[in-house]
């Protein structure tokens, strides 16, 4: 190589170094985003940001990957298989307890979709003391058991004051009246069961833990501490594009577009049921018009950690507030 060619090549390399700063991902670089759930209405904003081009507009090439029982976004972050993911607060807190460098950059659900369904013909639950004497469905070892035990403790009730029934995928015990209140996800199972009961002239109500002061945080967007340190611009562009997608997806003016998209991903669910799911999801993610989607409820995160400590689900305080980084989103 001649001296002039060498000089030209060196100059080009230096220019490349200046304009592609260390730690900055190129748009062509692959970004994996692992969801917690399968493709359904609960991830409508994630899909919308991808399909409608919000990620592309931010100069990012994002692969949105469905979740499920066999998928663990936090583990994939640690292994470098994903740069961003969705995890529930208990997953985040357990990971922090084990020393995982996971951080939260946005909270998707302001109201936990995990609630309990019960018959309108039953005495209303206006106070936590009204739980006394009821047969309550819980998934032993699940979040719903954790939340219910917290509610009982808050009410000053012992486990012996109620009957805890181990629920499975079969809703028959609830339909037959063997169980008084049954845990559901409000924007999915809650709609299906509620409609069936209504059709049988047996309308239902919902018992919402947050209404009684117990806020157990649900799904949030997570990334690694290394990512926010080395790629802060990518983190900022990603989360703002994602939340833009969620805002658009839940805007009533975009309902038809969002439903058309959902039908492409969730072909087994009738459109009218998707419409009902979308309406409920809107109230869980954006419960008030002035609340920005993605807002992190720090007090609720602290309460979730306290609940897990009280029930000995973590060995020590993790100081979860130190892992909350809303500055990238807003």
LONUMAR-378286 format. One record per residue (C-alpha): residue number from 0; residue in three letters; x, y, z. Coordinates in steps of 0.05 Angstrom, whole numbers, plus 5000, padded with zeros to 4 digits. Each point is the difference from the previous one (the first is absolute). Layout:
N
{NUM 'ala' {X Y Z}};
...
This chain:
330
{0 'unk' {5000 5000 5000}};
{1 'unk' {5028 5068 4981}};
{2 'unk' {5011 5054 5052}};
{3 'unk' {4942 5041 4971}};
{4 'unk' {4952 4940 5001}};
{5 'unk' {5020 4984 5071}};
{6 'unk' {4988 5071 5021}};
{7 'unk' {4932 5000 4967}};
{8 'unk' {4980 4935 5033}};
{9 'unk' {5023 5026 5068}};
{10 'unk' {4960 5064 4991}};
{11 'unk' {4937 4961 4982}};
{12 'unk' {5009 4956 5061}};
{13 'unk' {5008 5061 5045}};
{14 'unk' {4937 5032 4970}};
{15 'unk' {4962 4936 5013}};
{16 'unk' {5026 4999 5071}};
{17 'unk' {4977 5072 5012}};
{18 'unk' {4930 4992 4971}};
{19 'unk' {4987 4931 5028}};
{20 'unk' {5019 5013 5072}};
{21 'unk' {5020 4942 5045}};
{22 'unk' {4939 4966 5030}};
{23 'unk' {4952 5025 4946}};
{24 'unk' {4960 4946 4964}};
{25 'unk' {4991 5007 4925}};
{26 'unk' {4930 4998 4972}};
{27 'unk' {5018 4935 4965}};
{28 'unk' {5020 4968 5066}};
{29 'unk' {4949 4950 5024}};
{30 'unk' {4961 5017 5063}};
{31 'unk' {4960 4944 5032}};
{32 'unk' {4941 5017 5044}};
{33 'unk' {4972 4941 5039}};
{34 'unk' {4928 5006 5024}};
{35 'unk' {4971 4965 5061}};
{36 'unk' {4935 4978 4967}};
{37 'unk' {4980 4970 4934}};
{38 'unk' {4976 5046 4945}};
{39 'unk' {4932 5024 5024}};
{40 'unk' {4966 5064 5022}};
{41 'unk' {5044 5007 5061}};
{42 'unk' {5059 5015 4954}};
{43 'unk' {4962 5044 4951}};
{44 'unk' {5046 5060 5009}};
{45 'unk' {5063 4958 4990}};
{46 'unk' {4973 4973 4935}};
{47 'unk' {4975 5068 4977}};
{48 'unk' {5068 5032 5009}};
{49 'unk' {5030 4947 4955}};
{50 'unk' {4946 4993 4947}};
{51 'unk' {4984 5075 4993}};
{52 'unk' {5074 5019 4995}};
{53 'unk' {5014 5036 5065}};
{54 'unk' {5064 4960 5011}};
{55 'unk' {5021 5011 4928}};
{56 'unk' {4987 5075 5006}};
{57 'unk' {5047 5000 5060}};
{58 'unk' {5054 4968 4957}};
{59 'unk' {4995 4932 5034}};
{60 'unk' {4993 4930 4971}};
{61 'unk' {4961 4964 5055}};
{62 'unk' {4977 4928 5001}};
{63 'unk' {4940 4992 5046}};
{64 'unk' {4999 4930 5028}};
{65 'unk' {4940 4968 5033}};
{66 'unk' {5004 4977 5072}};
{67 'unk' {4969 4943 5038}};
{68 'unk' {5014 4952 5058}};
{69 'unk' {5065 4976 4970}};
{70 'unk' {5027 5070 4987}};
{71 'unk' {5039 5042 5050}};
{72 'unk' {5017 5070 4976}};
{73 'unk' {5047 5015 5058}};
{74 'unk' {5040 4937 4988}};
{75 'unk' {5005 5018 4926}};
{76 'unk' {5026 5069 5019}};
{77 'unk' {5054 4968 5042}};
{78 'unk' {5019 4952 4944}};
{79 'unk' {5001 5056 4949}};
{80 'unk' {4945 4968 4960}};
{81 'unk' {4955 5061 5008}};
{82 'unk' {5013 5073 5012}};
{83 'unk' {4931 5016 5028}};
{84 'unk' {4943 4960 5029}};
{85 'unk' {4936 4999 5041}};
{86 'unk' {4998 4972 5070}};
{87 'unk' {4953 5003 5060}};
{88 'unk' {5023 5037 5062}};
{89 'unk' {5008 4936 5040}};
{90 'unk' {5047 4973 4946}};
{91 'unk' {5041 5064 5003}};
{92 'unk' {5004 4999 5076}};
{93 'unk' {5020 4927 5003}};
{94 'unk' {5054 5013 4948}};
{95 'unk' {5026 5059 5040}};
{96 'unk' {5001 4956 5062}};
{97 'unk' {5047 4953 4962}};
{98 'unk' {5044 5057 4977}};
{99 'unk' {4977 5006 4928}};
{100 'unk' {5016 5069 4970}};
{101 'unk' {4929 5011 4973}};
{102 'unk' {4967 5069 4997}};
{103 'unk' {4929 5024 4986}};
{104 'unk' {4991 5055 4949}};
{105 'unk' {4923 5003 4996}};
{106 'unk' {4939 4970 5034}};
{107 'unk' {4947 4978 4950}};
{108 'unk' {4942 4981 5045}};
{109 'unk' {4980 5052 5052}};
{110 'unk' {4945 4954 5026}};
{111 'unk' {5017 4927 5007}};
{112 'unk' {4954 4958 4955}};
{113 'unk' {5000 4946 5053}};
{114 'unk' {4933 5006 5036}};
{115 'unk' {4945 4955 5028}};
{116 'unk' {4932 4988 4970}};
{117 'unk' {4938 4985 5042}};
{118 'unk' {4924 4999 4992}};
{119 'unk' {4958 5062 5008}};
{120 'unk' {4950 4957 5039}};
{121 'unk' {5053 4990 5054}};
{122 'unk' {5011 5052 5055}};
{123 'unk' {5043 5056 4972}};
{124 'unk' {5073 5007 5022}};
{125 'unk' {5000 5072 5024}};
{126 'unk' {5051 4988 5055}};
{127 'unk' {5056 4949 5006}};
{128 'unk' {4964 4971 5061}};
{129 'unk' {4946 4978 4951}};
{130 'unk' {5048 4945 4977}};
{131 'unk' {4989 4963 5065}};
{132 'unk' {4965 4933 4991}};
{133 'unk' {5007 4998 4925}};
{134 'unk' {5032 4946 4957}};
{135 'unk' {5054 5036 4961}};
{136 'unk' {5035 4974 4939}};
{137 'unk' {5076 5008 4997}};
{138 'unk' {5055 4968 4960}};
{139 'unk' {5045 4971 5054}};
{140 'unk' {5070 5028 4987}};
{141 'unk' {4973 5053 4953}};
{142 'unk' {4996 5076 5005}};
{143 'unk' {4926 4996 5015}};
{144 'unk' {5015 4960 5064}};
{145 'unk' {5052 5053 5020}};
{146 'unk' {4950 5056 4988}};
{147 'unk' {4943 4966 5036}};
{148 'unk' {5042 4983 5061}};
{149 'unk' {5020 5073 5003}};
{150 'unk' {4927 5022 4997}};
{151 'unk' {4981 4951 5055}};
{152 'unk' {5057 5025 5044}};
{153 'unk' {4979 5072 4987}};
{154 'unk' {4930 4982 5022}};
{155 'unk' {5025 4966 5063}};
{156 'unk' {4973 4934 4976}};
{157 'unk' {5033 4932 5010}};
{158 'unk' {5002 4947 4947}};
{159 'unk' {4952 4961 5043}};
{160 'unk' {4949 5056 4991}};
{161 'unk' {4993 4982 4926}};
{162 'unk' {5007 4938 4958}};
{163 'unk' {5054 5004 4947}};
{164 'unk' {4985 4957 4939}};
{165 'unk' {5056 4980 4952}};
{166 'unk' {4978 5022 4931}};
{167 'unk' {5019 4968 4934}};
{168 'unk' {4981 5014 4928}};
{169 'unk' {4930 4970 5010}};
{170 'unk' {4950 5054 5022}};
{171 'unk' {4946 4949 5017}};
{172 'unk' {5007 5008 5076}};
{173 'unk' {4983 5074 4992}};
{174 'unk' {4943 4988 4952}};
{175 'unk' {4970 4948 5048}};
{176 'unk' {5006 5047 5059}};
{177 'unk' {5052 4958 5037}};
{178 'unk' {5046 5061 5001}};
{179 'unk' {4974 5069 5017}};
{180 'unk' {5054 5043 4967}};
{181 'unk' {5047 4978 4944}};
{182 'unk' {5065 5032 4976}};
{183 'unk' {5000 5025 4928}};
{184 'unk' {5037 5047 4955}};
{185 'unk' {4949 5055 4992}};
{186 'unk' {5013 5015 4926}};
{187 'unk' {4998 4927 4977}};
{188 'unk' {4969 4945 5044}};
{189 'unk' {4958 5051 5038}};
{190 'unk' {4964 5020 4936}};
{191 'unk' {4988 4928 4977}};
{192 'unk' {4974 4975 5068}};
{193 'unk' {4960 5064 5011}};
{194 'unk' {4965 4992 4934}};
{195 'unk' {4983 4927 5013}};
{196 'unk' {4971 5017 5068}};
{197 'unk' {4960 5058 4970}};
{198 'unk' {4972 4953 4947}};
{199 'unk' {4978 4954 5056}};
{200 'unk' {4966 5059 5034}};
{201 'unk' {5052 4998 5055}};
{202 'unk' {5038 5067 4995}};
{203 'unk' {5067 5011 5035}};
{204 'unk' {5042 5052 5036}};
{205 'unk' {5075 5007 5005}};
{206 'unk' {5041 5005 5064}};
{207 'unk' {5060 5046 4985}};
{208 'unk' {5058 4997 5050}};
{209 'unk' {5024 5070 4982}};
{210 'unk' {4934 5028 5023}};
{211 'unk' {5017 4974 5070}};
{212 'unk' {5070 5029 5002}};
{213 'unk' {5039 4940 4974}};
{214 'unk' {5038 5018 4936}};
{215 'unk' {5041 4941 4976}};
{216 'unk' {5034 5025 4936}};
{217 'unk' {4989 4961 4937}};
{218 'unk' {5038 5003 4934}};
{219 'unk' {5056 5050 4987}};
{220 'unk' {5054 5011 4948}};
{221 'unk' {5069 4978 5022}};
{222 'unk' {5071 5003 4974}};
{223 'unk' {5070 4988 5029}};
{224 'unk' {5041 5049 5040}};
{225 'unk' {5055 4991 4948}};
{226 'unk' {4952 5022 4945}};
{227 'unk' {4981 5066 5034}};
{228 'unk' {5073 5014 5014}};
{229 'unk' {5028 4983 4932}};
{230 'unk' {4941 5014 4954}};
{231 'unk' {4960 5056 5033}};
{232 'unk' {4978 5030 4933}};
{233 'unk' {4975 4932 4975}};
{234 'unk' {4962 4990 5065}};
{235 'unk' {4968 5069 4994}};
{236 'unk' {4981 4990 4927}};
{237 'unk' {4972 4931 5013}};
{238 'unk' {4957 5016 5060}};
{239 'unk' {4972 5064 4971}};
{240 'unk' {4982 4965 4935}};
{241 'unk' {4968 4943 5039}};
{242 'unk' {4958 5046 5044}};
{243 'unk' {4980 5040 4938}};
{244 'unk' {4974 4935 4971}};
{245 'unk' {4961 4986 5064}};
{246 'unk' {4970 5070 5001}};
{247 'unk' {4977 4992 4928}};
{248 'unk' {4974 4929 5009}};
{249 'unk' {4956 5021 5059}};
{250 'unk' {4975 5063 4968}};
{251 'unk' {4925 4988 4986}};
{252 'unk' {5010 5034 4932}};
{253 'unk' {5047 4944 4980}};
{254 'unk' {4957 4942 5026}};
{255 'unk' {4983 4972 4931}};
{256 'unk' {5073 5001 4979}};
{257 'unk' {5021 4967 5065}};
{258 'unk' {4946 4946 4993}};
{259 'unk' {5019 4986 4928}};
{260 'unk' {5071 4989 5023}};
{261 'unk' {4980 4956 5059}};
{262 'unk' {4959 4955 4955}};
{263 'unk' {5063 4985 4960}};
{264 'unk' {5035 4975 5063}};
{265 'unk' {4942 4971 5039}};
{266 'unk' {4957 4965 4948}};
{267 'unk' {4963 4956 5049}};
{268 'unk' {4968 5057 5039}};
{269 'unk' {4937 5030 4969}};
{270 'unk' {5006 5074 4983}};
{271 'unk' {4944 5021 5046}};
{272 'unk' {5036 4966 5058}};
{273 'unk' {5065 5034 4980}};
{274 'unk' {4963 5066 5001}};
{275 'unk' {4976 4987 5072}};
{276 'unk' {5071 4979 5020}};
{277 'unk' {5029 5063 4970}};
{278 'unk' {4950 5044 5038}};
{279 'unk' {5017 4968 5067}};
{280 'unk' {5075 5001 4986}};
{281 'unk' {4995 5075 4987}};
{282 'unk' {4973 5011 5071}};
{283 'unk' {5057 4958 5030}};
{284 'unk' {5057 5032 4963}};
{285 'unk' {4973 5072 4998}};
{286 'unk' {4949 5005 5056}};
{287 'unk' {4996 5077 4994}};
{288 'unk' {5006 5043 4938}};
{289 'unk' {5057 5043 5028}};
{290 'unk' {5044 4941 5022}};
{291 'unk' {5057 4986 4952}};
{292 'unk' {5006 4927 4980}};
{293 'unk' {5063 4971 5029}};
{294 'unk' {4998 5040 5065}};
{295 'unk' {5036 4963 5056}};
{296 'unk' {4961 4997 5065}};
{297 'unk' {5059 5000 5048}};
{298 'unk' {4956 4992 5062}};
{299 'unk' {4966 4939 4970}};
{300 'unk' {5068 4969 4984}};
{301 'unk' {5023 5011 5072}};
{302 'unk' {4935 4969 5025}};
{303 'unk' {5010 4940 4954}};
{304 'unk' {5069 4990 5029}};
{305 'unk' {4973 5007 5071}};
{306 'unk' {4947 4948 4986}};
{307 'unk' {5051 4951 4973}};
{308 'unk' {5045 5012 5061}};
{309 'unk' {4942 4989 5048}};
{310 'unk' {4985 4934 4967}};
{311 'unk' {5073 4981 4998}};
{312 'unk' {5003 4996 4924}};
{313 'unk' {5066 5037 5001}};
{314 'unk' {5058 4991 5048}};
{315 'unk' {5016 5074 5012}};
{316 'unk' {4978 5071 4981}};
{317 'unk' {5020 5015 4928}};
{318 'unk' {4984 5075 4999}};
{319 'unk' {4960 4993 4937}};
{320 'unk' {4994 5075 4991}};
{321 'unk' {5074 5001 4980}};
{322 'unk' {4983 4957 4939}};
{323 'unk' {4945 5047 4975}};
{324 'unk' {5022 5046 4943}};
{325 'unk' {4943 5041 4972}};
{326 'unk' {5048 5053 4973}};
{327 'unk' {5008 4964 4933}};
{328 'unk' {4925 5002 4985}};
{329 'unk' {4984 5071 5021}};
